[in-house]
Amino acid sequence: MIASWFGFAYDGFSSAVAIWYGNEIFNHGFLILPGAIYFAYIKRGKWLALPIQPTLWALPFLIGGIFLYVVGYAGDIQLFMHAATFGLIPVICWVLLGHKATFALIFPLSFIFYAIPFGEQFIPQLQEITADIAVYLLQLTGIPLYRSGLYIEIPQGRFLVAEACSGISFFIASTVVGAVYSYLNFVSTKKRVAFFALSVIYPIIANAVRVYGIILIGYWSDMKHAVGADHLIYGWFFFAFVLISLLAIGEFIRDKQIVTTIPVAQDHTPIVKISKPISGLAILLFIAGIVWIKWIDIQSEKQITASPIYLSVPAQFIDKTSLYGVNYKPDLRKPSDEVFKVSKNNLGTDVIYQAWFNGESNELVSGLHRLYSEKSWSLVSQHSLVLADIAKFNVRLISNPSGNKRLITTWYEIDERIFVNDGIAKLYQTKQALLGQNSGGFRVIVSVPVDNKTTSEKDAMLRVEALLLQIIGGKE
């Protein structure tokens, strides 16, 4: 059973390991499976004392997990692949052990889900929360400041609440520690839930206090401290203190008398039953999933060679290589091909960018794509632009430290269909792949400058609308 699972979910497992190794946010992933095995081992007296008997009730969940994995594989949705890869392990245990023994292992089996490299999606929200709390604390302190998106300016200098300042690494680590500590040191369900909730909230507030402290040190020292390497050093020491204080709170409220290991009685023989039909059916389901994946691969290889047909753009737009001084460019990961065209006028430089993704070692809809470099630009606000009979576009206003502002909007084109919602575009692309049809597509981005001296944000929005009407619907 384990061998068939590994053969089926090899791509999902190997990609998760690559993320654990390559992204420091998820380095803890290497400890999750050994940890789950250890937690099952120390409670072995409890679950081995229960009847162990395979069950058919788990097979629908096995089918659902296999289907989720194939959908994730077809649509290159790594979250689905990773969720199915590690979610199938508890289901396999359910199939083989039955209801009672599986329920006795509920925490070790649930702990496996921490192996899923998930959480980067919360970085923008954590950045906003961190900036909001830090600004509030600075205002309470009486420090004069000006906030523009994620930029916080004080008289002595400017700070950016970057992705590294979101505290996502410590947030995930804190929740893992909170889950383990509450399981090993509390008997009461209420205490377990309360301590785990504390491990979720505590690092968010602590990270905001850290950012506040860094800005405060910069203010007091006239930017001589907390702006270089010492910035990181302060952060590590602070987070070490926070983690120790979290564990100290746990030690203060934990149940003092708790038996961690329940020994197996010497005269007890576990009641174990084996069902070859159930196990064989489960293995056949994995084999069917492998066949489906191979068929998708064959169909996908036929589509990769298709040539892109770009959307037509207004005649005044020329290749970027012919025009210098454009300070804006999207940051998309590994497009198969791209066209960057600009138009300079008395209002500034308009940009139309098209990126083609054929699915070969790249992904059209991905959380790794950035509409702008977050090292140079920061989000100020978002607006909606409705084009009749077409779609409702999301328009972002961004700014950089030099005071330049731009409006940007984006959409996808897949199989000559327009999509403005990431999720819907991904689902349509996945459906195309599952049916063996063309799943390649374009990411189109339009950007215009906003200069309060020559044009207002409202005028820039009208220019974006005019460009969208000219672009959508034509092909060259």
C-alpha positions in Angstrom: 0.0 0.0 0.0 2.8 2.4 0.9 4.7 1.5 -2.2 1.7 2.2 -4.4 1.1 5.5 -2.7 4.7 6.5 -3.2 4.7 5.5 -6.9 1.5 7.5 -7.4 2.4 10.6 -5.5 6.1 10.7 -6.3 6.0 14.0 -8.1 4.0 15.6 -5.2 6.3 14.2 -2.6 9.6 15.2 -4.4 8.4 18.7 -5.1 7.4 19.1 -1.4 10.9 18.0 -0.4 12.4 20.4 -2.8 10.4 23.2 -1.2 11.4 22.1 2.3 15.1 22.3 1.3 15.0 25.4 -0.9 12.7 27.7 1.2 13.6 28.4 4.8 10.0 29.0 5.6 9.3 25.3 5.2 12.5 23.7 6.6 10.5 22.2 9.4 8.9 19.9 6.8 11.7 17.4 7.2 10.7 16.9 10.9 7.0 16.4 10.4 6.8 12.7 9.2 9.4 11.5 11.8 7.6 13.5 14.4 4.2 11.9 13.5 5.8 8.5 13.7 7.2 9.3 17.1 3.9 10.6 18.4 2.2 7.4 17.2 4.9 5.4 18.9 4.7 7.0 22.3 0.9 6.4 22.3 1.2 2.8 21.0 -0.3 1.3 24.1 -3.5 3.1 23.4 -4.1 2.3 19.8 -2.6 -1.2 19.8 -5.1 -2.2 22.5 -7.9 -1.5 20.0 -9.2 -3.8 17.2 -7.3 -3.3 14.0 -9.5 -4.1 11.0 -9.5 -2.7 7.4 -12.6 -0.8 6.4 -14.5 0.1 3.2 -15.7 3.4 4.6 -12.3 5.0 3.9 -12.3 4.1 0.2 -14.4 7.1 -0.9 -11.9 9.4 0.8 -9.1 7.5 -0.9 -10.8 8.1 -4.3 -11.3 11.7 -3.4 -7.6 12.1 -2.5 -6.5 10.4 -5.7 -8.8 12.7 -7.8 -7.5 15.8 -6.0 -4.0 14.8 -6.7 -4.7 14.2 -10.4 -6.5 17.6 -10.6 -3.5 19.3 -9.0 -1.1 17.5 -11.4 -3.2 18.4 -14.5 -3.6 22.1 -13.4 -0.1 22.3 -11.9 -1.8 23.3 -8.6 0.9 22.3 -6.1 -1.3 23.0 -3.1 -3.7 20.3 -4.3 -0.9 17.9 -5.1 0.8 18.4 -1.7 -2.5 18.3 0.2 -3.4 15.0 -1.5 0.1 13.5 -1.1 0.2 13.9 2.6 -3.6 13.7 3.1 -3.6 10.2 1.6 -1.3 8.9 4.4 -4.1 9.2 7.1 -6.6 7.8 4.7 -4.3 4.7 4.1 -4.0 4.3 7.8 -7.8 4.5 8.1 -8.2 1.8 5.3 -5.7 -0.6 7.0 -6.4 0.1 10.8 -10.1 0.8 10.9 -12.1 3.4 12.8 -11.1 2.9 16.4 -7.3 2.7 16.0 -7.3 5.5 13.5 -9.3 7.8 15.8 -6.8 7.0 18.6 -4.0 8.3 16.3 -5.9 11.5 15.3 -3.2 13.9 16.4 -0.2 12.1 14.8 -2.2 11.7 11.6 -3.4 15.3 11.6 0.2 16.5 12.4 1.2 15.2 9.0 -0.6 18.1 7.3 2.1 20.4 8.6 4.3 18.8 5.9 2.3 20.6 3.3 4.4 23.7 2.2 1.5 26.1 2.6 1.4 29.6 4.1 3.2 31.9 1.7 -0.3 33.0 0.5 -0.8 34.8 3.8 2.3 37.0 3.4 0.5 40.1 2.0 -2.2 39.9 4.8 0.5 39.6 7.4 2.4 42.5 5.9 -0.7 44.7 6.1 -1.5 43.6 9.7 2.1 44.2 10.7 2.2 47.6 9.2 -1.2 48.6 10.7 -0.2 47.6 14.2 3.3 49.1 13.9 1.8 52.4 12.7 -0.7 52.4 15.5 2.0 51.9 18.1 4.2 54.6 16.5 1.3 57.0 16.7 0.8 56.2 20.3 4.4 56.9 20.9 4.0 60.3 19.3 6.5 59.7 16.4 5.5 61.7 13.3 5.1 59.4 10.2 3.7 59.1 6.8 2.4 55.8 5.4 2.1 55.0 1.7 1.1 51.3 1.3 3.8 49.3 3.0 6.2 52.2 3.2 6.5 54.0 6.6 8.4 57.3 6.6 9.7 59.0 9.6 11.7 62.3 9.7 15.0 60.2 9.8 14.2 57.9 6.9 12.0 55.4 5.2 11.1 51.8 6.1 9.5 49.1 4.0 7.4 46.3 5.6 8.8 43.7 3.1 7.9 40.0 2.7 10.7 39.1 5.2 9.0 41.5 7.7 5.7 39.6 7.5 6.9 37.1 10.1 5.6 34.1 8.2 8.5 31.9 9.1 8.1 32.5 12.8 4.3 32.3 12.5 4.4 28.8 11.0 7.2 27.6 13.5 5.2 29.0 16.4 2.0 27.1 15.4 4.0 23.8 15.0 5.5 24.3 18.4 2.1 25.2 19.8 0.5 22.1 18.4 3.2 19.7 19.7 3.4 21.3 23.1 -0.4 21.3 23.6 -0.6 17.6 22.6 2.2 16.5 24.9 1.5 18.6 27.9 -2.2 19.1 28.1 -5.0 16.6 28.8 -7.9 19.1 28.8 -9.2 19.8 25.2 -10.0 23.4 26.2 -6.4 24.0 27.3 -5.1 22.4 24.1 -7.3 24.6 22.0 -6.5 27.8 24.0 -2.8 27.3 23.9 -2.8 26.5 20.2 -4.9 29.7 19.6 -2.3 31.6 21.6 0.5 30.2 19.4 -1.4 31.6 16.4 -2.1 35.1 17.7 1.1 35.6 19.7 3.6 35.6 16.8 1.5 38.1 14.8 1.4 40.6 17.6 5.0 40.0 18.5 6.2 40.5 14.9 4.4 43.9 14.7 6.0 44.9 18.0 9.4 43.9 16.5 8.8 46.2 13.4 7.7 48.9 15.8 10.9 48.5 17.8 13.1 48.6 14.8 11.6 51.8 13.6 11.8 53.2 17.1 15.5 52.4 17.3 16.0 54.0 13.9 14.2 57.1 15.1 16.2 57.4 18.3 19.6 56.6 16.8 19.1 58.8 13.7 19.2 55.7 11.5 22.5 54.5 12.8 21.1 51.3 14.2 18.5 48.7 13.2 18.8 49.4 9.5 21.6 47.0 8.5 22.8 43.6 9.5 21.9 44.3 13.1 18.3 44.6 11.9 18.3 40.8 11.3 20.2 40.1 14.5 17.6 42.0 16.6 14.9 40.0 14.8 16.4 36.6 15.7 17.0 37.5 19.3 13.5 38.9 19.6 11.9 35.8 18.1 14.0 33.5 20.3 12.7 35.5 23.3 9.1 35.3 22.1 9.3 31.5 21.6 10.8 31.0 25.0 8.1 33.2 26.6 5.4 31.2 24.7 6.8 27.9 26.2 7.0 29.6 29.6 3.3 30.4 29.4 2.7 26.8 28.5 4.8 25.5 31.5 2.8 27.8 33.8 -0.6 26.4 32.8 0.2 22.9 31.7 -1.2 19.8 33.4 1.5 18.7 35.9 0.6 15.1 36.1 0.6 13.5 32.6 1.7 10.2 31.3 3.3 10.7 27.9 3.9 7.0 27.1 1.3 4.3 27.6 3.1 1.0 27.7 1.7 -2.1 26.0 0.6 -4.7 28.4 2.9 -7.7 28.3 0.0 -10.2 28.2 -2.0 -8.4 25.5 -2.0 -9.4 21.9 -3.5 -6.8 19.5 -6.5 -8.0 17.5 -5.4 -7.7 13.9 -7.4 -8.6 10.8 -6.2 -8.3 7.2 -8.6 -7.9 4.2 -6.8 -8.7 0.9 -9.9 -7.5 -1.2 -9.9 -4.1 0.5 -6.2 -3.6 0.3 -6.1 -4.9 -3.3 -8.8 -2.5 -4.3 -7.0 0.4 -2.7 -3.8 -0.5 -4.6 -5.8 -0.8 -7.9 -7.1 2.7 -7.3 -3.6 4.1 -7.0 -2.6 2.2 -10.2 -5.6 3.7 -12.0 -4.4 7.2 -10.9 -0.9 6.5 -12.3 -2.4 5.5 -15.7 -4.5 8.7 -15.8 -1.5 10.9 -15.0 0.6 9.2 -17.8 -2.3 9.9 -20.3 -2.3 13.6 -19.2 1.4 13.8 -19.8 1.1 12.4 -23.3 -1.6 14.8 -24.2 0.3 17.7 -22.7 3.4 17.0 -24.7 1.3 17.4 -27.9 0.1 20.9 -26.8 3.5 22.3 -25.8 4.6 22.8 -29.5 1.6 25.2 -30.2 2.7 28.7 -31.2 1.3 31.7 -29.3 -0.9 34.2 -31.1 -0.6 37.5 -29.3 -3.3 40.1 -28.7 -3.1 43.1 -31.0 -2.2 46.4 -29.4 -2.6 50.0 -30.5 -0.2 51.1 -33.2 1.7 53.6 -31.1 3.1 50.9 -28.8 6.6 49.7 -29.7 9.0 47.2 -28.3 10.7 48.3 -25.0 14.1 47.9 -26.6 13.4 50.9 -28.7 12.5 53.2 -25.8 14.5 53.7 -22.6 13.6 55.1 -19.2 10.7 52.7 -18.4 11.0 52.0 -14.6 8.3 49.4 -14.4 8.3 45.7 -15.4 6.3 42.8 -14.1 8.1 39.9 -12.3 6.6 36.7 -13.7 8.4 33.4 -13.3 9.7 31.5 -16.4 7.3 32.5 -19.2 7.7 30.5 -22.4 7.7 33.8 -24.3 7.0 37.4 -23.6 6.3 40.7 -25.4 6.9 44.1 -23.6 5.6 47.1 -25.5 5.5 50.7 -24.4 4.1 54.0 -25.6 5.6 57.4 -24.5 3.3 60.4 -24.4 3.1 63.7 -22.6 1.4 62.0 -19.6 4.2 59.4 -19.2 4.9 55.9 -20.5 2.1 53.4 -20.9 3.0 49.7 -20.8 1.4 46.6 -22.3 3.0 43.3 -21.3 2.0 39.8 -22.6 3.5 36.6 -21.3 2.9 33.2 -22.9 2.9 30.0 -20.7 2.8 26.7 -22.5 3.0 24.6 -19.3 6.5 23.3 -19.9 8.3 23.9 -16.6 6.2 27.0 -15.9 2.8 27.9 -14.6 0.3 30.4 -16.0 -1.6 31.0 -12.7 0.8 31.0 -9.8 1.2 32.7 -6.5 4.9 33.3 -7.3 4.1 35.8 -10.1 4.4 39.4 -9.1 2.7 42.3 -11.1 5.5 44.5 -9.8 8.8 44.2 -8.0 8.0 44.5 -4.3 11.5 45.8 -3.7 10.7 48.9 -5.8 7.0 49.3 -5.6 4.3 49.1 -2.9 0.5 48.7 -3.1 -1.4 51.9 -2.2 -5.0 51.0 -3.1 -7.3 48.9 -5.3 -10.2 49.7 -7.4 -12.7 48.0 -9.7 -13.2 48.8 -13.4 -16.3 47.2 -15.1 -16.3 46.8 -18.8 -19.8 46.0 -20.1 -20.2 42.5 -21.5 -16.5 41.7 -20.8 -15.5 41.5 -17.2 -14.9 43.3 -13.9 -11.2 44.2 -13.7 -9.2 44.8 -10.5 -7.0 47.9 -10.9 -4.1 48.5 -8.4 -2.5 51.8 -7.6 1.2 51.3 -6.7 4.0 53.8 -5.8 7.7 53.7 -5.4 10.1 55.6 -3.0 10.7 58.3 -5.6 7.0 59.2 -5.5 6.1 57.7 -8.9 2.7 56.1 -9.1 1.1 53.7 -11.7 -2.2 52.0 -12.2 -1.9 48.3 -13.3 -4.5 45.8 -14.2 -4.2 42.2 -15.5 -6.1 39.3 -16.9 -5.7 35.9 -18.5 -6.5 34.6 -21.9 -7.0 30.8 -22.2 -8.4 29.2 -25.4 -9.5 32.7 -26.5 -11.5 33.2 -23.3 -10.9 36.2 -20.9 -10.5 35.5 -17.2 -9.8 38.1 -14.5 -10.2 35.8 -11.5 -7.1 33.6 -10.7 -9.2 30.8 -9.3 -11.6 30.6 -12.2 -8.7 30.8 -14.7 -6.9 28.0 -12.9 -10.0 25.8 -12.8 -10.6 26.3 -16.6 -7.0 25.5 -17.4 -7.2 22.4 -15.2 -10.4 21.2 -17.0 -8.6 21.6 -20.3 -5.7 19.5 -19.1 -7.9 16.8 -17.6 -9.6 16.5 -21.0 -6.4 16.5 -22.9 -7.0 19.9 -24.6 -4.9 23.0 -24.9 -4.2 24.5 -21.5 -1.6 27.1 -22.4 -2.4 30.7 -22.0 -1.4 34.4 -21.8 -1.0 36.7 -18.8 -1.7 40.3 -20.0 -0.8 43.3 -17.9 -1.6 47.0 -18.7 0.0 49.8 -16.8 -0.3 53.6 -17.0 1.4 56.3 -15.0 -0.3 58.6 -12.5 1.1 62.1 -12.1 -1.0 64.4 -10.0 0.6 67.4 -11.7 -0.5 66.5 -15.3 -3.2 63.9 -14.8 -5.4 62.7 -11.9 -6.0 59.1 -10.9 -9.5 59.4 -12.4 -8.0 60.4 -15.8 -5.5 57.5 -15.6 -8.4 55.1 -14.9 -10.1 56.4 -18.1 -6.9 55.7 -20.1 -6.7 52.2 -18.7 -10.3 51.6 -19.7 -9.7 52.9 -23.2 -6.6 50.7 -23.6 -8.6 47.6 -22.5 -11.3 48.3 -25.0 -8.7 48.6 -27.8 -6.8 45.4 -26.8 -9.5 42.9 -25.9 -11.1 41.2 -28.9 -8.3 41.6 -31.5 -5.5 39.2 -32.5 -2.4 39.7 -34.6 
